[in-house]
Amino acid sequence: MMLRPGPVVVRGGLFLVAMTSSFAACAQTLGQAPDDGVSIVRVVFALILCLLLAGAGALAIRYRMNGGIGTQGFAQGARRLAVIERIRLSPQVGLCLVRLDQREFLVTFTPTAVLSMQQITPGEPIETEAGDADGAS
């Protein structure tokens, strides 16, 4: 059984359509009002304020991520710690080559723990658990 709107609902809908179409005739398009109420000075000041807030936010993010403003470009000495290379072995296990001063370390890690850390000599083959240098079985 289909429900059909009654005559009161139809007349009410027609009345609303007629009323809204008459209001559209009274509407003005942008720029035709005698005074729009927003001065160009106010718009420029709002733009400057937004740009200053965006710049301050960018500096705050940089400060939080890098440990201070200018630590990358204006560091007073050479960095002692560097991540040389990092790869994922699986979704939960990663391998990272880290340099500390003149020493290099091979670190195997998960999101919650360090599984192994081995000091290696740069340029020399890495010894595996089986004892061979190239990793082949």
Sequence and secondary structure as in RCSB ss.txt:
>XXXX:A:sequence
MMLRPGPVVVRGGLFLVAMTSSFAACAQTLGQAPDDGVSIVRVVFALILCLLLAGAGALAIRYRMNGGIGTQGFA
QGARRLAVIERIRLSPQVGLCLVRLDQREFLVTFTPTAVLSMQQITPGEPIETEAGDADGAS
>XXXX:A:secstr
      HHHHHHHHHHHHHHHHHHHH   TT SS  S  HHHHHHHHHHHHHHHHHHHHHHHHHHHTSTTTTTT 
SS  SEEEEEEEESSSS EEEEEEETTEEEEEEE SS EEEEEEE TTS    TTS SS   
